[in-house]
Structure formats: C-alpha cells, structure tokens
Amino acid sequence: NAGVTQTPKFRVLKTGQSMTLLCAQDMNHEYMYWYRQDPGMGLRLIHYSVGEGTTAKGEVPDGYNVSRLKKQNFLLGLESAAPSQTSVYFCASSYSDLTSGETQYFGPGTRLLVL
Amino acid sequence: DAKTTQPNSMESNEEEPVHLPCNHSTISGTDYIHWYRQLPSQGPEYVIHGLTSNVNNRMASLAIAEDRKSSTLILHRATLRDAAVYYCILRAVNMNYGGATNKLIFGTGTLLAVQP
C-alpha cells in the first residue's frame, strides 16, 4: 500500500513550457485534491475532484487544468508555465467529503522551478 | 470561511508536554477542528480532529473549549521528531458543481522547535 504518490519529485521548466504532474492513490478514495505551497505559507487549494470524471476549482485555479479520467489518478497540467508558478505542489486524497471529519492523505510533493 | 489564529512559533524541550493553541472565534456549529502537521520537506500528515468533546489518540490529545472558539493540541512528551509546522484547520463547506465538498483551509501554522 503506497498511499499517495506524486510524479515527478522535482522539475525545472522554462517560461512558456508545459508539463503535467501525476498523482496516484491506491486507497480507493473518491476525493482528490491539488494544493500549492509557497515559501513561508500554508497550502492553497488549486483544484479538486469529488469522483472519477469530475473536477472543480479551488482557491487559486488560474493557469492550471486538471483531469480525473481514472479514480486512482488526478493530473495537474500547466499549459504555459510562469515564474509565479514556482512552488511545491501537493496532492491529497480522502474517503469522503470530510462531513464526518474524515482526513486527507497527502503525497510527498513535487518541487517545480520555473525560470 | 472560518479562520484560525495560531502563534507563529513555539519552543519546547524534549520529553516535556507541549500545548499548541488555536483560536477560531468564527467557527460554525458543524465545523470539525482538524490538526495536521508538516515535517520538513514532507507533505502534511493528519494528527487529530474533533467536534465538541476532547479527543485522544496515539499521537496527541485535542482539548476543545466549551464555546468551541478555541482549541489546544497537546503533545504529551515532545520528541525531536515532533519538530514541525502544526496547522489548526476548520472545514469550509463548498457547494459548487452540483455537489458539496469540504475543503481544508490551511493558515501559516505554528512552527514548533524541540530542544534536546
């Protein structure tokens, strides 16, 4: 049971390049999330998904797109990377919508540097 | 969205108890109080959560004020491995796209330093 895994661990991009971050979970969770964390700040929600085939915007969705074609995978795409997207990206998943206080399980993070 | 207020940093000595405070004066009646922590260069990990009553688990205890406007995370015996940023979080119900989901809104947390 690997939990939540993220690929890649680290990436350097030039401004304008595109890339996709992959998140995978093996816990059969319905809900998945993408966050970003900038230095000295807490995590901010980018996009989330409440089930296979669904996506929704979080607090800071601009410049990102997501897809949830399979229940176990949640992809985060940057179509045209900008230096402001330099950050650490965390993926998370959870069983339910946290109504009962259910917890989120986080991946190890992807460090992205945009030059 | 309900907000939380935590001290920026705290220090503790190894093997002593640590009390991490959190104020959440605008908490709504159905909000759970979650605590997560983030060790250096890692993703956040769940610590504990509660609604009204005090809660205990193998990692920590959570003491919730009677009016629910504040709570305290208690580490009974701090170790060096407990050095981390601790986040006190309230849920935020978000009704979008035909469904409801509860987001965790992270603040900046409390950086706990543990001295040997």
Interface residues (C-beta under 8 A of the other chain):
Chain A: V4 Y31 Y35 G40 M41 G42 L43 R44 L45 Y48 V50 T54 A56 K57 G58 F90 A92 D97 L98 T99 G101 T103 Q104 Y105 F106 G107 P108 G109
Chain B: Y32 H34 S41 Q42 G43 P44 E45 Y46 H49 G50 L51 Y87 R91 N94 N96 Y97 G99 A100 T101 N102 K103 L104 I105 F106 G107 T108 G109
